[in-house]
Amino acid sequence: MNNDQIPPRLKLWIFIWTPFIWLLLELLLFPKDRPVSSGLANVMGGFVDKRIACYPGWTLWLAAAALIVIGGLGLRARKKSPRMQVIILAMGILAFIWGFAQMGFTQFALGGRGSSYSWLFQTVFVVLAAVLVWSWGAANGERAELMVWNTRETWRIYRANWQGIVGLAILVFFAAMALLAPFLVNHAWLSPNASVTPSAFAPPSFHNYLLWFGSDEQGLSVFAEFVWSSRISLFVGILATIITTVVGAGAGIFTGYYAGWIGEFGMRITDVFLVLPWLPFAMVLAAAWGQNYAIIILIIAFTSWAGTARLVRAQVLSVKEEPFVERARAIGSGDAHIMRKHILPNVMPLIFANAVLTVAIAVFSETTLSFLGLGDPLNFSWGTMLEHVFDTGATEIPTATAYLFAPGLAVVLIVLAFNLIGTAFDEVIDPKLRKREQSTGASRLPSATAAPDPAPD
């Protein structure tokens, strides 16, 4: 591997983002019963707990199958860098073994039984992913340099937009609160018997951090409920958005690229989902399928993908008529190759910007369903908190004002944050918006830097 071909900044990104992503994945499933008050040794033991990286085995097997196919096809096609294909195959085999351990060696469990080595599998997987990026940078020096430059330019334009910075700051605040919930508030304070005060709807008090937002009808800490609710609300919103974006973007690219009855048939299916009344349909599905957050995620994704599909399809109809697509057809490129190498990269900015806005819709949808009593009764979310506020009549009690405003304001701020971020990305994607803003006065953007020179062979 020729390290000189890797842009120095890409090396720095790999060394910074690899431990960050590892820590992020560890915190996502950090055990709830290891609070800071239990001692440093117990807290550190949580990072190697068997509940860490306890993903459903079938999801790991799907990922393993995809990686093995991609790596195998790459080796068969004799790609430029066989080392990359070997790493992908190794990741696929690791994911297969990981999934087998999660499902149980003797007794399968679809939900994931947990393995004492799950954290180790995840650690090795993250390291292999970092090695894969390093190998890609070594094999594609010019493309890596261009990617680094484009990323820096995107961030330069984005940070010049004050709305984007405000939205990002709000999002980082709530995301940090959700990830660090096990270290901020002991989960035991959510127990029905863990009252922090004998009086119901106690007013806020700064003498005890558990009473910063007062107490609920049972004397439980509203602050503890608020912090742990952020995990569910953000997790449901982001995961539902990922499913919505993948399904919607795939349907949009497929129906936009193929003309004739195939594309029309696909769009008629999309239109059916577009005209369905979302809220009654979601309520019926939630009542029929069950009240847990896995079902809520599927319901939100099932009822939201059509808008993304139609938006992406409109862009694909324009891109597929471009000369570079015609040249790809002329030299004999297949439909799958054209959609993957030419169509997808050109619609990806639109997909990403739409996904940012979809997160806000998904969070609001989860809040709505939980507020209507269709959320998971065993877990707290901001929507569940609002449901309890109205069910207990807390809206008429002056001392319970924080009980109402804390989750309500959090939902408003999260939706506002994603909308501000989406507005900023519109400016990043569309140069016309930047020119329009710059024409009204002095440019808000710092002077542009020149494109990098190609990496030496």
SEKE-117662 format. One line per field, with one value per residue (C-alpha): x negated, y negated, z; residue in three letters. Coordinates in Angstrom, 2 decimals, m for minus. Layout:
REM residues N
px = c(X / ...)
py = c(Y / ...)
pz = c(Z / ...)
residuo = c(ALA / ...)
This chain:
REM residues 457
px = c(0.00 / m1.45 / m0.60 / m1.80 / 1.31 / 3.65 / 4.52 / 3.16 / 6.54 / 8.19 / 5.67 / 6.56 / 10.29 / 9.78 / 7.90 / 10.51 / 13.75 / 12.90 / 12.84 / 15.73 / 17.96 / 16.92 / 17.86 / 21.16 / 22.13 / 21.15 / 23.32 / 26.35 / 26.92 / 25.05 / 26.67 / 29.23 / 28.26 / 24.71 / 25.11 / 22.17 / 22.99 / 22.20 / 18.49 / 15.94 / 15.17 / 18.85 / 19.32 / 16.25 / 17.52 / 20.60 / 18.52 / 17.88 / 21.32 / 23.05 / 25.91 / 23.52 / 23.97 / 26.86 / 28.46 / 31.02 / 29.15 / 31.17 / 30.11 / 26.47 / 27.02 / 28.57 / 25.59 / 23.24 / 24.94 / 24.71 / 21.02 / 20.08 / 21.87 / 20.24 / 16.79 / 17.19 / 18.40 / 15.53 / 12.93 / 14.57 / 14.55 / 10.85 / 11.27 / 8.37 / 7.81 / 8.41 / 7.30 / 10.51 / 12.63 / 10.82 / 11.55 / 15.22 / 15.37 / 13.74 / 16.35 / 19.10 / 17.73 / 17.35 / 20.96 / 22.14 / 20.36 / 21.57 / 25.18 / 24.83 / 23.61 / 26.48 / 29.11 / 27.71 / 25.54 / 28.14 / 31.41 / 32.32 / 33.92 / 35.03 / 34.72 / 31.08 / 30.07 / 26.89 / 23.33 / 20.41 / 18.34 / 20.75 / 18.72 / 15.57 / 17.26 / 18.39 / 14.92 / 13.25 / 15.96 / 15.35 / 11.59 / 12.07 / 14.28 / 11.51 / 8.97 / 11.32 / 11.47 / 7.68 / 7.28 / 9.73 / 7.76 / 4.51 / 5.97 / 7.85 / 5.60 / 7.16 / 10.74 / 9.88 / 8.30 / 11.38 / 13.69 / 11.73 / 11.86 / 15.60 / 16.29 / 14.31 / 16.13 / 19.50 / 18.68 / 17.33 / 20.60 / 22.72 / 21.07 / 21.57 / 25.33 / 26.37 / 29.59 / 27.61 / 25.29 / 28.21 / 30.00 / 26.82 / 26.20 / 29.73 / 29.40 / 25.99 / 27.38 / 30.30 / 28.22 / 25.59 / 28.30 / 29.79 / 26.44 / 25.25 / 28.58 / 27.11 / 24.49 / 26.81 / 29.70 / 29.98 / 32.61 / 33.87 / 35.56 / 38.12 / 39.41 / 43.04 / 41.79 / 38.89 / 40.64 / 38.37 / 41.01 / 44.14 / 46.27 / 47.77 / 46.93 / 44.24 / 42.92 / 39.44 / 36.58 / 32.89 / 31.79 / 32.16 / 31.39 / 34.11 / 36.65 / 35.43 / 38.70 / 40.77 / 42.53 / 45.43 / 48.67 / 46.79 / 43.99 / 41.56 / 38.84 / 39.95 / 36.31 / 35.42 / 38.37 / 37.38 / 33.74 / 34.55 / 37.44 / 34.97 / 33.42 / 36.65 / 37.87 / 34.60 / 33.92 / 37.38 / 37.14 / 33.69 / 34.24 / 37.63 / 36.00 / 33.27 / 35.87 / 38.04 / 35.11 / 33.78 / 37.19 / 38.32 / 35.04 / 34.89 / 38.47 / 37.87 / 34.74 / 36.34 / 39.61 / 37.83 / 35.26 / 37.59 / 40.14 / 43.25 / 45.58 / 42.96 / 42.38 / 46.06 / 47.10 / 44.59 / 45.81 / 49.45 / 48.47 / 46.68 / 49.76 / 51.89 / 49.67 / 49.63 / 53.41 / 53.92 / 54.92 / 51.75 / 53.00 / 56.05 / 54.02 / 51.16 / 53.59 / 55.18 / 51.77 / 50.56 / 53.72 / 53.47 / 49.73 / 49.08 / 47.76 / 43.97 / 41.41 / 40.25 / 43.80 / 43.97 / 40.77 / 42.20 / 45.51 / 43.81 / 41.59 / 44.50 / 46.60 / 43.84 / 41.75 / 44.02 / 43.19 / 39.47 / 40.06 / 41.94 / 39.35 / 36.44 / 38.26 / 38.70 / 34.95 / 34.13 / 36.32 / 34.11 / 30.76 / 31.33 / 31.59 / 28.13 / 25.41 / 23.20 / 26.04 / 26.51 / 22.77 / 22.91 / 25.70 / 23.79 / 20.73 / 22.91 / 23.31 / 26.14 / 29.13 / 27.93 / 24.49 / 25.99 / 28.34 / 25.56 / 22.70 / 24.44 / 27.99 / 27.50 / 24.48 / 26.36 / 29.52 / 27.71 / 27.57 / 31.33 / 31.87 / 29.72 / 31.42 / 34.85 / 33.77 / 32.85 / 36.37 / 37.89 / 36.32 / 38.36 / 41.54 / 40.72 / 40.09 / 43.35 / 45.18 / 43.90 / 44.93 / 48.41 / 48.93 / 47.63 / 49.79 / 52.83 / 51.94 / 50.44 / 46.84 / 44.93 / 46.44 / 43.22 / 40.97 / 40.99 / 40.91 / 41.77 / 45.11 / 45.82 / 45.01 / 47.47 / 50.11 / 49.64 / 49.83 / 53.26 / 54.56 / 53.74 / 55.09 / 51.67 / 52.50 / 54.77 / 52.20 / 49.86 / 47.01 / 46.95 / 46.16 / 42.66 / 44.18 / 46.08 / 43.54 / 40.41 / 41.44 / 43.50 / 40.65 / 38.20 / 40.32 / 40.66 / 36.89 / 35.99 / 38.39 / 37.07 / 33.45 / 33.93 / 35.80 / 32.99 / 30.42 / 32.50 / 32.68 / 28.90 / 28.37 / 30.64 / 28.10 / 25.24 / 26.90 / 28.28 / 25.67 / 28.49 / 29.60 / 26.08 / 25.82 / 29.20 / 28.17 / 24.78 / 26.39 / 28.37 / 25.21 / 21.72 / 21.01 / 21.35 / 18.97 / 15.22 / 13.11 / 13.20 / 10.09 / 8.70 / 9.31 / 6.48 / 3.93 / 4.33 / 2.39 / m0.86 / m0.88)
py = c(0.00 / m3.34 / m5.71 / m8.71 / m8.46 / m8.97 / m12.64 / m13.67 / m15.03 / m11.68 / m9.97 / m12.43 / m11.81 / m8.05 / m8.38 / m10.77 / m9.22 / m5.56 / m5.88 / m8.35 / m5.93 / m3.08 / m5.15 / m6.20 / m2.57 / m1.60 / m4.34 / m3.43 / m0.20 / m1.03 / 0.88 / m1.10 / 0.48 / m0.89 / m4.49 / m6.72 / m6.33 / m2.58 / m3.26 / m3.69 / 0.02 / 0.91 / m1.87 / m0.80 / 2.77 / 1.58 / 1.12 / 4.87 / 5.93 / 8.62 / 6.19 / 3.97 / 4.47 / 6.86 / 6.41 / 8.91 / 11.78 / 11.73 / 8.12 / 9.15 / 12.08 / 9.77 / 7.46 / 10.44 / 11.71 / 8.28 / 7.86 / 11.35 / 10.84 / 7.43 / 8.73 / 11.90 / 10.05 / 7.58 / 10.37 / 12.15 / 8.95 / 8.43 / 4.93 / 2.49 / 3.14 / 6.81 / 5.92 / 3.93 / 6.88 / 9.18 / 6.75 / 6.61 / 10.41 / 10.51 / 8.07 / 10.26 / 13.42 / 11.59 / 10.35 / 13.91 / 15.31 / 12.34 / 12.98 / 16.69 / 15.82 / 13.38 / 15.91 / 18.55 / 21.52 / 24.08 / 22.19 / 19.42 / 16.20 / 13.69 / 10.74 / 11.46 / 13.33 / 11.39 / 12.64 / 11.98 / 11.23 / 8.83 / 5.79 / 7.44 / 8.25 / 4.64 / 3.31 / 5.50 / 4.57 / 0.84 / 1.32 / 3.29 / 0.50 / m2.00 / 0.25 / 0.45 / m3.35 / m3.51 / m0.93 / m2.83 / m6.03 / m4.27 / m2.74 / m5.88 / m8.80 / m11.33 / m10.43 / m10.54 / m13.98 / m15.21 / m13.78 / m15.53 / m18.83 / m18.52 / m17.72 / m20.75 / m22.98 / m21.64 / m22.37 / m25.83 / m26.74 / m25.15 / m26.91 / m30.27 / m29.77 / m30.86 / m28.83 / m25.66 / m26.33 / m27.02 / m23.87 / m21.80 / m23.15 / m22.21 / m18.76 / m18.12 / m19.15 / m16.70 / m13.94 / m14.25 / m14.18 / m11.02 / m9.21 / m10.22 / m9.47 / m6.51 / m8.87 / m11.83 / m10.17 / m6.75 / m4.76 / m3.45 / m6.83 / m5.85 / m3.00 / m3.51 / m3.24 / m5.68 / m8.84 / m11.82 / m13.74 / m12.68 / m15.36 / m15.09 / m17.78 / m19.34 / m22.65 / m22.87 / m23.13 / m23.79 / m22.22 / m18.73 / m18.14 / m15.46 / m18.20 / m20.71 / m20.14 / m19.21 / m15.88 / m14.06 / m12.73 / m9.91 / m12.10 / m10.79 / m13.00 / m14.74 / m15.52 / m11.81 / m11.04 / m13.90 / m12.78 / m9.12 / m10.04 / m11.79 / m8.41 / m6.87 / m9.92 / m10.48 / m6.77 / m6.16 / m9.26 / m8.49 / m4.75 / m5.34 / m7.96 / m5.53 / m2.95 / m5.61 / m7.05 / m3.69 / m2.46 / m5.80 / m6.56 / m3.05 / m3.27 / m6.77 / m5.79 / m2.60 / m4.21 / m7.28 / m5.36 / m2.83 / m4.28 / m2.53 / m0.33 / 0.66 / m2.90 / m3.79 / m0.76 / m1.64 / m5.23 / m4.18 / m2.17 / m5.24 / m7.38 / m4.99 / m5.56 / m9.31 / m9.68 / m7.48 / m9.55 / m9.16 / m9.50 / m7.17 / m4.63 / m4.74 / m4.42 / m1.33 / 0.27 / m0.54 / 0.92 / 4.05 / 4.75 / 3.92 / 1.12 / 1.21 / m1.04 / 1.50 / 1.47 / m2.34 / m2.60 / m0.30 / m2.21 / m5.58 / m4.18 / m2.34 / m5.50 / m8.01 / m6.57 / m7.65 / m11.37 / m10.62 / m8.33 / m10.97 / m13.66 / m11.46 / m10.26 / m13.84 / m14.40 / m11.08 / m11.95 / m14.98 / m13.30 / m10.30 / m12.60 / m14.08 / m13.39 / m11.40 / m8.89 / m8.61 / m7.97 / m5.28 / m3.55 / m3.89 / m2.06 / 0.81 / 0.10 / 2.02 / 0.44 / 1.43 / m0.08 / m3.34 / m3.68 / m2.91 / m4.88 / m7.78 / m8.30 / m7.71 / m10.06 / m12.88 / m12.54 / m11.77 / m15.43 / m15.69 / m12.40 / m13.55 / m16.93 / m15.28 / m12.75 / m15.59 / m16.99 / m13.51 / m13.04 / m15.99 / m14.47 / m11.07 / m12.53 / m14.46 / m11.33 / m9.26 / m12.02 / m12.13 / m8.37 / m8.21 / m11.17 / m9.29 / m6.32 / m4.14 / m4.25 / m1.67 / m1.63 / m0.18 / m3.06 / m6.82 / m9.16 / m12.83 / m11.87 / m9.50 / m12.28 / m14.61 / m11.87 / m11.53 / m15.32 / m15.49 / m12.24 / m13.37 / m16.88 / m18.46 / m21.24 / m22.80 / m22.70 / m25.73 / m23.83 / m21.28 / m23.83 / m22.41 / m18.91 / m20.16 / m22.53 / m20.34 / m17.59 / m19.98 / m22.44 / m19.60 / m18.34 / m21.87 / m22.48 / m19.16 / m19.77 / m23.33 / m22.10 / m19.66 / m22.25 / m24.76 / m22.14 / m21.26 / m24.93 / m25.23 / m22.15 / m23.63 / m26.43 / m23.93 / m21.90 / m24.73 / m27.33 / m29.60 / m30.14 / m31.18 / m33.58 / m35.08 / m35.72 / m37.08 / m39.44 / m41.14 / m42.35 / m41.35 / m37.66 / m35.80 / m33.11 / m33.17 / m33.23 / m29.92 / m27.82 / m26.42 / m22.84 / m20.49 / m19.26 / m15.63 / m13.22 / m12.01 / m8.61)
pz = c(0.00 / m1.06 / 1.76 / m0.26 / m2.41 / 0.55 / 1.21 / 4.63 / 5.65 / 4.83 / 7.11 / 9.87 / 9.33 / 9.61 / 12.90 / 14.32 / 13.07 / 13.74 / 17.57 / 17.42 / 15.50 / 17.81 / 20.87 / 19.24 / 18.58 / 22.14 / 23.64 / 21.53 / 23.49 / 26.69 / 29.62 / 31.61 / 34.92 / 35.09 / 36.34 / 37.20 / 40.88 / 40.67 / 40.40 / 37.62 / 37.31 / 36.84 / 34.27 / 32.26 / 32.38 / 30.53 / 27.36 / 27.21 / 28.42 / 26.35 / 25.66 / 23.70 / 19.94 / 20.58 / 17.17 / 15.82 / 14.24 / 11.04 / 10.33 / 10.66 / 8.31 / 5.72 / 5.99 / 5.75 / 2.60 / 0.95 / 1.85 / 0.69 / m2.65 / m3.18 / m2.28 / m4.34 / m7.42 / m7.08 / m7.00 / m9.91 / m11.96 / m11.07 / m9.76 / m9.55 / m5.83 / m4.89 / m1.35 / m0.91 / m2.03 / 0.42 / 3.26 / 2.25 / 2.22 / 5.66 / 6.97 / 5.51 / 7.12 / 10.44 / 10.23 / 9.50 / 12.58 / 14.63 / 13.58 / 14.36 / 17.86 / 18.33 / 17.26 / 19.61 / 18.66 / 19.70 / 19.90 / 17.47 / 18.73 / 16.13 / 18.50 / 19.34 / 22.49 / 23.03 / 23.02 / 25.35 / 22.27 / 20.54 / 21.58 / 20.19 / 16.87 / 16.61 / 17.43 / 14.80 / 12.27 / 12.81 / 12.47 / 9.23 / 7.91 / 8.66 / 6.90 / 3.94 / 3.67 / 3.98 / 1.19 / m1.00 / m0.49 / m1.38 / m4.54 / m5.66 / m4.77 / m7.14 / m6.23 / m2.52 / m2.92 / m4.78 / m2.12 / 0.62 / m1.26 / m1.97 / 1.68 / 2.85 / 0.35 / 1.46 / 5.09 / 4.15 / 2.45 / 5.16 / 8.10 / 6.37 / 6.80 / 10.30 / 10.10 / 9.47 / 12.42 / 14.77 / 13.64 / 13.99 / 17.50 / 18.61 / 17.09 / 18.69 / 22.09 / 22.00 / 20.39 / 23.13 / 25.78 / 24.27 / 23.96 / 27.43 / 29.16 / 31.15 / 32.58 / 33.18 / 35.02 / 36.61 / 34.71 / 38.06 / 38.61 / 35.96 / 38.11 / 39.31 / 42.90 / 42.53 / 43.69 / 44.27 / 46.21 / 48.12 / 46.46 / 42.98 / 40.41 / 42.57 / 41.17 / 39.63 / 42.10 / 41.48 / 44.77 / 43.25 / 39.57 / 39.46 / 40.20 / 37.62 / 35.72 / 38.77 / 39.25 / 37.61 / 39.12 / 40.92 / 42.23 / 39.60 / 38.15 / 34.98 / 34.20 / 34.22 / 31.93 / 29.63 / 29.26 / 28.59 / 26.27 / 23.96 / 23.17 / 21.94 / 20.00 / 18.14 / 17.59 / 16.12 / 13.93 / 12.52 / 11.96 / 10.32 / 8.08 / 6.99 / 5.94 / 4.29 / 2.35 / 1.15 / m0.01 / m1.43 / m3.22 / m4.67 / m5.93 / m7.32 / m9.24 / m10.60 / m11.75 / m13.12 / m15.13 / m16.69 / m19.06 / m20.28 / m18.29 / m15.69 / m14.52 / m14.76 / m12.76 / m10.08 / m9.92 / m9.62 / m6.53 / m5.22 / m5.87 / m3.83 / m0.80 / m1.44 / m1.31 / 1.75 / 4.82 / 6.86 / 10.43 / 10.28 / 8.30 / 10.83 / 13.73 / 12.18 / 11.56 / 15.09 / 16.62 / 14.43 / 14.58 / 18.21 / 20.39 / 20.41 / 18.81 / 16.23 / 14.86 / 15.10 / 13.01 / 10.33 / 10.31 / 9.83 / 7.07 / 5.43 / 5.23 / 4.32 / 1.50 / m1.35 / m1.07 / m1.31 / m4.30 / m6.27 / m5.50 / m6.55 / m9.66 / m10.89 / m10.61 / m12.28 / m15.28 / m15.84 / m15.17 / m17.44 / m20.47 / m19.87 / m22.49 / m20.12 / m19.61 / m23.36 / m23.78 / m21.12 / m23.02 / m26.29 / m24.96 / m23.76 / m20.04 / m18.44 / m16.72 / m13.25 / m13.91 / m15.18 / m12.23 / m9.73 / m11.29 / m13.04 / m11.78 / m8.06 / m7.59 / m9.30 / m7.21 / m3.93 / m2.77 / m3.23 / m1.39 / 1.52 / 1.80 / 1.70 / 4.35 / 6.72 / 6.44 / 6.71 / 10.16 / 11.45 / 10.00 / 11.51 / 14.99 / 14.78 / 13.56 / 16.49 / 18.89 / 17.35 / 17.57 / 21.14 / 22.14 / 20.82 / 23.04 / 20.29 / 21.51 / 23.51 / 27.03 / 28.47 / 27.40 / 27.62 / 24.65 / 24.37 / 22.85 / 25.75 / 28.22 / 26.48 / 26.58 / 30.35 / 30.77 / 29.20 / 30.69 / 34.23 / 33.80 / 34.40 / 31.92 / 34.54 / 37.36 / 37.52 / 39.17 / 36.31 / 33.59 / 33.04 / 32.69 / 29.65 / 28.12 / 28.40 / 25.93 / 23.81 / 23.41 / 22.71 / 19.81 / 18.42 / 18.67 / 17.03 / 14.14 / 13.82 / 13.90 / 11.04 / 9.00 / 9.51 / 8.52 / 5.44 / 4.45 / 4.76 / 2.61 / m0.05 / m0.33 / m0.48 / m3.23 / m5.37 / m6.45 / m7.65 / m4.05 / m3.06 / m5.98 / m5.12 / m1.51 / m2.54 / m5.06 / m2.28 / m0.56 / 0.47 / 0.29 / 3.57 / 2.36 / 2.84 / m0.27 / m2.09 / m2.14 / m5.34 / m6.28 / m5.26 / m7.71 / m8.69 / m6.54 / m8.14 / m9.72)
residuo = c(MET / ASN / ASN / ASP / GLN / ILE / PRO / PRO / ARG / LEU / LYS / LEU / TRP / ILE / PHE / ILE / TRP / THR / PRO / PHE / ILE / TRP / LEU / LEU / LEU / GLU / LEU / LEU / LEU / PHE / PRO / LYS / ASP / ARG / PRO / VAL / SER / SER / GLY / LEU / ALA / ASN / VAL / MET / GLY / GLY / PHE / VAL / ASP / LYS / ARG / ILE / ALA / CYS / TYR / PRO / GLY / TRP / THR / LEU / TRP / LEU / ALA / ALA / ALA / ALA / LEU / ILE / VAL / ILE / GLY / GLY / LEU / GLY / LEU / ARG / ALA / ARG / LYS / LYS / SER / PRO / ARG / MET / GLN / VAL / ILE / ILE / LEU / ALA / MET / GLY / ILE / LEU / ALA / PHE / ILE / TRP / GLY / PHE / ALA / GLN / MET / GLY / PHE / THR / GLN / PHE / ALA / LEU / GLY / GLY / ARG / GLY / SER / SER / TYR / SER / TRP / LEU / PHE / GLN / THR / VAL / PHE / VAL / VAL / LEU / ALA / ALA / VAL / LEU / VAL / TRP / SER / TRP / GLY / ALA / ALA / ASN / GLY / GLU / ARG / ALA / GLU / LEU / MET / VAL / TRP / ASN / THR / ARG / GLU / THR / TRP / ARG / ILE / TYR / ARG / ALA / ASN / TRP / GLN / GLY / ILE / VAL / GLY / LEU / ALA / ILE / LEU / VAL / PHE / PHE / ALA / ALA / MET / ALA / LEU / LEU / ALA / PRO / PHE / LEU / VAL / ASN / HIS / ALA / TRP / LEU / SER / PRO / ASN / ALA / SER / VAL / THR / PRO / SER / ALA / PHE / ALA / PRO / PRO / SER / PHE / HIS / ASN / TYR / LEU / LEU / TRP / PHE / GLY / SER / ASP / GLU / GLN / GLY / LEU / SER / VAL / PHE / ALA / GLU / PHE / VAL / TRP / SER / SER / ARG / ILE / SER / LEU / PHE / VAL / GLY / ILE / LEU / ALA / THR / ILE / ILE / THR / THR / VAL / VAL / GLY / ALA / GLY / ALA / GLY / ILE / PHE / THR / GLY / TYR / TYR / ALA / GLY / TRP / ILE / GLY / GLU / PHE / GLY / MET / ARG / ILE / THR / ASP / VAL / PHE / LEU / VAL / LEU / PRO / TRP / LEU / PRO / PHE / ALA / MET / VAL / LEU / ALA / ALA / ALA / TRP / GLY / GLN / ASN / TYR / ALA / ILE / ILE / ILE / LEU / ILE / ILE / ALA / PHE / THR / SER / TRP / ALA / GLY / THR / ALA / ARG / LEU / VAL / ARG / ALA / GLN / VAL / LEU / SER / VAL / LYS / GLU / GLU / PRO / PHE / VAL / GLU / ARG / ALA / ARG / ALA / ILE / GLY / SER / GLY / ASP / ALA / HIS / ILE / MET / ARG / LYS / HIS / ILE / LEU / PRO / ASN / VAL / MET / PRO / LEU / ILE / PHE / ALA / ASN / ALA / VAL / LEU / THR / VAL / ALA / ILE / ALA / VAL / PHE / SER / GLU / THR / THR / LEU / SER / PHE / LEU / GLY / LEU / GLY / ASP / PRO / LEU / ASN / PHE / SER / TRP / GLY / THR / MET / LEU / GLU / HIS / VAL / PHE / ASP / THR / GLY / ALA / THR / GLU / ILE / PRO / THR / ALA / THR / ALA / TYR / LEU / PHE / ALA / PRO / GLY / LEU / ALA / VAL / VAL / LEU / ILE / VAL / LEU / ALA / PHE / ASN / LEU / ILE / GLY / THR / ALA / PHE / ASP / GLU / VAL / ILE / ASP / PRO / LYS / LEU / ARG / LYS / ARG / GLU / GLN / SER / THR / GLY / ALA / SER / ARG / LEU / PRO / SER / ALA / THR / ALA / ALA / PRO / ASP / PRO / ALA / PRO / ASP)
